[in-house]
Amino acid sequence: EVDANDMENGMALILLPTRELAAQVAGVASVLAPPGMVRLVPRPTDLMSFWKEGNLDRGEEYEYNEKEGGDHGGNGANDEGRKYQPRILVGSAKSISTSLFGDKKMPGPPTNKPQGKQLLSNTRWLVMDEVDRLLHVKKTRTDKRSRHEKPAAMLAAAVSRLTVGRVQVIAASATVGRPLRRELSRVLGLHSSECPETLRGEEDAASMERRERSAEVTHVGRAVKIPDAVTNYVLPVDGSTSGSLLTSAAFAAKNILRPPPGQDASGRKVLLVLTRNCDIKVHNAMGALRHFGIQPEPRSLLDALEADGTDRLVEAHRKVSGVEGVGGAKKQKGSVDSGDESGYLLVTHEDNTRGLHLDGLDAVIVVGRPGSPDEYTHIAGRTGRAGRKGSVLNIVSFEQAAALASWTKMLGVDFYPVDESELGDVLNE
């Protein structure tokens, strides 16, 4: 029997590209894991402080167990009131890397080096979510490799070396290609011929075992596609200035949030994504949208998910992602509620959408053309989840509309052109 309080029985590190996504994953993991076993690392800190006496419950403002049952993967009534020492550390790759290796900008001392080395040596599971964002992936053969390794690459290489290959590495992304597999092999110290297998989420254990026994090599490219329930629209506008794009985005948001005759739109949830190509800052977009008097009042996605304290941050992400289970804290004023009665308009940048689950999101407005088809897959995948219908409206210049149409075959979706006068009819169907 494995003692869950003994670090030497194996640690799990879950690395993510952003703190916000890490908080959301930690919220889900704390529901599934035994009480107290999951720890979020929201910023660089001494990781060994989680195991110091008196600090095991630091920052906790709610219990990690349910009196009625025990939906956390433990032993139900036998685990009631029992706390485990941390075995699962969740955080951004930068936060965990800086915690272990230090940084001259760090306000406090990093983790003691011998103890940090022991922690990495006891790591048995390394999960890298949105791995194509965590590693330097060459998009073309002519791309030069960066001189500096990314934090996730440093951590993965250290874990692989210190565990002598005993660690199980799970690298996840909706978009997987051969360059990513080669880079992952390099980081883990594998030969280029030993590229990790690519598995689809729906593949069962039996089919995986048959494929491992077979000598046939199969290539799986795009592991996840845009949900069939998502309808993709294109609104071509005069995109010569960022102001014209923002004006069209405000008009579109008003139409989407406006209820059809006889219906209530109080629960409509819309995410507005600013791409790199549009060159518009979030705070500038917020000011413009407020100027147009859009209701509900636009909010920054990161501000809506921000909270004071580690556990309040986890709870805020539980609310927006619709996760129910243990750890029910009191509702925070101004937080994003996943209830059907609360609608919102959230604004964020293309780089911050990866992996986030916004429960019941009705539509995504994309301002400008995303950087690549892979990026579009991640953005469009925020809506139409769990069988729900969703809409994606792309507001682009006429030149970018043509480029977007060229992705049709690659993405396996159709882009339906619309005019501003048709927005109310089309998106309110």
Phi, psi and omega in degrees: 000134182275128177277114184292345179269356183261114182299329184292345176281358174123131175249158175238130175249127177244113184256135180224160184285334183227157178294324182296316178294324178298319179296322180293316179295320179296324178297318178291317182297323181291338174286322186274331186270162175300159187303132173078000186280338182261135176230131176269135176251086186285339181206162181303135182201173174283106185297331182289347178295339178294336183258355181287143182299132180094348182251002183296328182253019184300128176082356183283128179242009175206158181281146180269018179225160178251132181293330188282329189210278188126070180270021188259013176085002179272212183255030175064238185296330181293336182264359186298125179081354182270138178245138178257155172286156183298134174232346181235114178255126182240132178184172174292151181301324181293317181296314182289320179297315179294326178297325183271319187258348177084165181199137182296340179272355184290130183293331181240174179290145177286178177299139177306131188301312177299321179289322175297321177295321178295320179299314179294324179293331181269005179285124179250341180225126177238114181252127180239099181272145186053052189297333179291343173270337183277337184242160173279108181251123179287120182278334175225164181293339182272350179296137178269145180285141179294146179290333184251132178287147173285157182305319181295323179295320178296316180294314181297318179295318180294317180295316180298321181287315185285333179267000180054042176079008181279347183285143174263122183255125175243111180250122187240141174194153176285341183234111183236131179223175182297319178301322178295318180294322177295317180295321178296320177298317180298315182297322182275000179077026179264156174290153183299336178282352182255039179302136180300147177292147176256123183241139174277152183298329183274359182286128182273173185297322182295315181292327176296317181294320178296322181289326178293324180285333181284145177279350182289134178261120180249143179250128177247115183276262182286109186287330182227140179245169177294132183304144179296336182284357181265129175257129185254123180245156176231128176245096179285132180225173174287095185267028181291336178229154177292333179296321179293324177294317180294322178298316178294323179295320178295318178298318180295317180298320178298318181292322180290320182281344180283129183285146172296161180306127176084004180238158180254129181254019184297337182261009182287136184238123186229138176244126178254122185249126177263120181275168178295325183295330182283341176055047178238131178280153182298316183292328176292319178295321179298317180296319180293317181294322177293326179300327180278359175070036181286136177235138358295157185299132181298145178224150174289134180301316182291325176293322181294330182264356181286150178201159178271123177094148184301311186286331175292325177295316177299317182294322178299321179286331175296320182295314184288332181268356177075021180282128178241142180161219183287166175078041181280102177270167178293146181296129180277140179297129178082004180282161178280119183262137179275003180294155185292341186273352186249114177259169180198164169233109181254142181241134180207175179262158180307324185287344186258006184268345186305123170078343183293136177251116176254110189297127175069025180296126184273322185207153174237128175255119182254119181261112184091165180275130177300163186295332183199166174302325178298317179296322179296322178301317180292321181291310182295333181287358177287337180245171181068030183267154177057036176083357179283154175281151179209162179228143174236121179250118180261117178258107187222168174286169180296324178293317179290332177297321178294320178294323179295321179296333180288347178273358186306308183292320182295320182272341182073030179227163174253141176254120183262116179289140178226159175254158181302327180289344182261354186302315182298319182287317186289311186278352177258010181292000000 
